[in-house]
Amino acid sequence: MTNDFAVDVLICGAGAAGLTLAIDLARRGVSFRLIEKLDDPFRGSRGKGIQPRTQEIFEDLGILDRIVAVGGFYPKQREYRDDGSYADTDVVASEPATPAEPYHLPLMVPQFLTERVMRTRLAELGHRPEFGTELIGFEQDADGVTAQLATRTGEKTIRVRWLVGTDGGRSFVRHALGLDFPGKTLGVRAIVADVALTGLSRDVWHRFREGDMQRQISACPLAGIDLFQLQGPVPLEGDVDLSPEGLTALLAERTGRSDVVVHGVSWASAFNMNARLADRYRQGRVFLAGDAAHIHPPTGGQGLNTSVQDAYNLGWKLAAVISGAPMALLDSYEEERRPFAQAMLGLATSLLDAMKRGEMRRGRDVHQLDIGYPESSLSWEKPERTGGLLAGDRAPDAPIEGAAGQPTRLFDLFRGPHWTLIVVDGDHALIAPRAKLHIHAIGQKDELIDAAGHFRDAYRPRPGDWFLIRPDGYIGAIVTSEEIATLEAGLTQVGLCADAKEAIHA
């Protein structure tokens, strides 16, 4: 088999997961192709919730301000009672922003707008999705993957090092691998539709017949556009009329109002809710990410966010291995992401049960800020810590100052495709400089100063502590200066080896 590779990575599916992976690989200089069998981009609002942790990822990828600009925040929800009265409540439990957690509320951005911003960012990096290009077959061996593509100009065969299936719940890649997708159909069929309507104000999310799975319906004004998103359960069997006339009739039946009229339907779908998780996320040189690996009920707003984080976890690991890091690094992808997806499936399913009772409220558990990988083979401490920030935890933000007196943030230091190493009141020369690792010292006489104590509050450091921050914003290691050998071994494990000459002259 020839190893004349067309690109390093073939990404199959140009939704949120595929675009995240493409942006991350592009900024790392990894060659790839991003293909999508649809002729045009997805145009619905389906995954409209952007959780705080995903906002942090989008800041790192350089698109957060654009995402906020095209979307907005959730309005209050107005629950109507049978007598026509109503109560307004918050969609999500509100928590104040803190120095460690600068983003504290989910954003509402229709999915097609999120993906449009991501495609713009990808174009800035010199790449575009290839629409109308379908993966129709592949074979893999020890060195790479041979893929057959159906394009607008005919069938083609390409050779790549790695294949990533980000091709949705009906994933061709997953089926071709023969991987099981166990779980269950949840006994709920629902509609979601983006519509132009009159008769309802745009200042609240209108919810009727909460807890009644036969008559429930909601109309959410979509941020950034003039449409509403309609959602509601429908019978498990039979056709559903998704025309303007059909949806107007459905609204009249369930709201008891004749003044709410649908004038146009931009996009609509009727779907059965499922909770499923692939048995494996990797087989040889082929990976699954996003809905190809897990599908959630929409309650909780976890699907798109979990998909983005899959790709964000996988991207830096693929790039590192392509650059020469040990192949074993890729084993940590499934090790870290599959247990989290399993937990999110449980959360979304429990929220669906609460919705059926009319009791659904979203709290901190949907924000994904408490995700961590403490059991990962990439998380280590020496000596072991008890309490406070631990290896594997999300690395908090903190406002700090540079020695020249200008304010900055830890997230500013972390932004980009590199690793970050911070030593507190210690000798940064103990670790030799090397490519893809930024080393900083925090202390009263160092380059960075914790003037307001926010770093101290979030990290609880001791003098001489070293904090290694992974490219995806998690703590890889916490070690003392007496354990530099342990830190060096860990850096080698992830492919951050010191150049011999640099080590001599450091």
Disulfide bonds with the S-S distance in Angstrom:
none
